[in-house]
Amino acid sequence: MALHVAALPWKEIIKVLPALVGTATRLWEQTRAQPHAAPVDPQGDPRKQLAAMLQRLEAMEAAELAQADLVRQLTEQLQGVSTGLAELARRNTWLTIAAAAAMVLSATALGLVLLQG
């Protein structure tokens, strides 16, 4: 029984990784490039205050959506990795059992040879 690293979805991880990095980079650049809104003047016109607060709220909602999409992508990738690691752990357990059985059989065979000789 051989341990297969191919059980991990490496092709999928590698395939999606550039898009994930691109999304994170794009999100970072958008956040940095957005002009910071001027603080709301508490003594100013209430209509201007409301418009400024609405503009800030819309920017926050757009950033939140972009962040949620990035988190979704990360979660999907982590799920694939954890599934692959669980499979590797299962195979490793069987490999350890097989190795222990082989050691017992070889020790028994060596003992029999020494007793006959």
Residue pairs with C-beta under 8 A, 6 or more apart in sequence:
1 91
1 94
1 95
1 98
2 95
3 88
3 91
3 92
3 95
4 91
5 88
7 84
7 87
7 88
7 91
8 80
8 81
8 84
8 85
8 87
8 88
9 80
9 81
9 83
9 84
12 80
13 77
13 80
13 81
16 73
16 76
16 77
17 77
19 73
20 70
20 73
20 74
20 77
23 66
23 69
23 70
23 73
24 70
27 63
27 66
27 67
27 70
30 63
30 66
31 63
34 59
37 52
37 55
37 56
37 59
38 52
40 49
40 52
40 53
40 56
41 48
41 49
42 49
